[in-house]
Amino acid sequence: MIDLNRARLETPGCQHVTHFNNAGAALMPEPVLAATLNHLHREAQIGAYEAADKMTTELDEFYNVTSALLNCHPDEIAFVENATRAWDMAFYAIPLAAGDRILTSSASYGSNYLALLQRANQVGAHIEVVPNDESGQISLTALGELLDERVKLIELTHMPTNGGLVNPAAAVGQLAREASVFYLLDACQSAGQMPLDVQAIGCDFLSATGRKYLRGPRGTGFLYVRRERLDELEPPFIDIRAADWLGRNRYQWQPNARRFENWERNVAGQLGLAAAIGYAQQWGLANIWQRVTGLAELLRGRLAALPHVTVHDLGRVKSGLVTFTVNGRSAAAVQHYLHLQQINVSVSRIGSTRLDMEARGLTELVRASLHYYNSEAEIGRFCDRLAAWRD
Ligand SMILES: Cc1ncc(COP(=O)(O)O)c(C=O)c1O
């Protein structure tokens, strides 16, 4: 279903590296590179404002392709510079008061949890971490029991940064809707990796980044905001894109999710991200998901067979993120050793997912994150290198 040859031919980086750091930033394919670079050239040649004016249709297309990706309306999409800011724009817009409860999970991303802490301290709200079930995903039973009229928000990281866990986003959405609480989903690692349907998931907000599984340029991301929720929210920042200045003492928010945007932006990046989303749709998200999970299972199996390697992934459903430790080696040493063989991996440290790492007694993990353009041969070489490693 995925033509591996074509995928690799259209990915220039495949000629240079074995890139198992797609959860950091994936390799851009040619059409994304072209859309981004062409616009930078246009800016240099005719002026950046003038170049943007020439591309209004293509810039609008960003909202169409993104809404098609998520099964929502283009008006429910905001272009934001990264997943953290997209998440922040939603979170800081939610009204919270003393005594309100915020439910999160142990997979919560560091920056998200820091924002929860900051705001809980400011307003006197309480953060509660929903326990996991025996597989390591958020416990739906525990979540159901914790929900009451004081809960204002469920904040869930769909796929954590530090492992293969896939949290049951739609089952959580069902509980959120029954309890009528805000539901903010961090889909930073899942966007572009698996099909996402905000109607089926039932979230009010979804944040994502461009550079990871969507294969877009850095410095790009987006936020989905459910239309019915707009009037309950006060965006934390305002500018002349987010609102119209109507009179000396009057302004009006944009009638849609554009009220969460900035005026100034990386226009080439927005065009590149639109191209990346269109490109992912051409392959088909279901096809991508099937290939990514198949490759990850292959890698987990091969790694588990190595006597000095321990695989650490949790969850009933597992993603393309594969995490492991190597006996007697620091994660940085493993990363460095692999880097010398033109293999890219990353290191997940405790600061990114403190709740989960502490609960499991971990401080760092090596993360190999696979995409559909990675090959079985690369997985073989990767494991052979690890198996052959002697000082
Ligand atoms: C689960 C998760 N959420 C949020 C982020 C932050 O994304 P960004 O760097 O685009 O702000 C990351 C980045 O690694 C992540 O893994």
The ligand as an SDF file (V2000), in Angstrom:
LIG
                    3D

 16 16  0  0  0  0  0  0  0  0999 V2000
    3.5720   15.0220   23.0840 C   0  0  0  0  0  0  0  0  0  0  0  0
    4.1830   16.3290   22.7000 C   0  0  0  0  0  0  0  0  0  0  0  0
    3.4780   17.4570   22.8800 N   0  0  0  0  0  0  0  0  0  0  0  0
    3.9830   18.6690   22.5570 C   0  0  0  0  0  0  0  0  0  0  0  0
    5.2380   18.7890   22.0290 C   0  0  0  0  0  0  0  0  0  0  0  0
    5.7610   20.1690   21.7100 C   0  0  0  0  0  0  0  0  0  0  0  0
    5.7340   20.4140   20.3580 O   0  0  0  0  0  0  0  0  0  0  0  0
    6.4400   21.7290   19.7720 P   0  0  0  0  0  0  0  0  0  0  0  0
    7.9000   21.5340   19.9720 O   0  0  0  0  0  0  0  0  0  0  0  0
    6.0200   21.7940   18.3270 O   0  0  0  0  0  0  0  0  0  0  0  0
    5.9280   22.8860   20.5520 O   0  0  0  0  0  0  0  0  0  0  0  0
    6.0200   17.6490   21.8300 C   0  0  0  0  0  0  0  0  0  0  0  0
    7.3820   17.7740   21.2720 C   0  0  0  0  0  0  0  0  0  0  0  0
    8.1800   16.8890   21.3330 O   0  0  0  0  0  0  0  0  0  0  0  0
    5.4640   16.3880   22.1710 C   0  0  0  0  0  0  0  0  0  0  0  0
    6.1730   15.2610   21.9940 O   0  0  0  0  0  0  0  0  0  0  0  0
  1  2  1  0
  2  3  1  0
  2 15  2  0
  3  4  2  0
  4  5  1  0
  5  6  1  0
  5 12  2  0
  6  7  1  0
  7  8  1  0
  8  9  2  0
  8 10  1  0
  8 11  1  0
 12 13  1  0
 12 15  1  0
 13 14  2  0
 15 16  1  0
M  END
$$$$
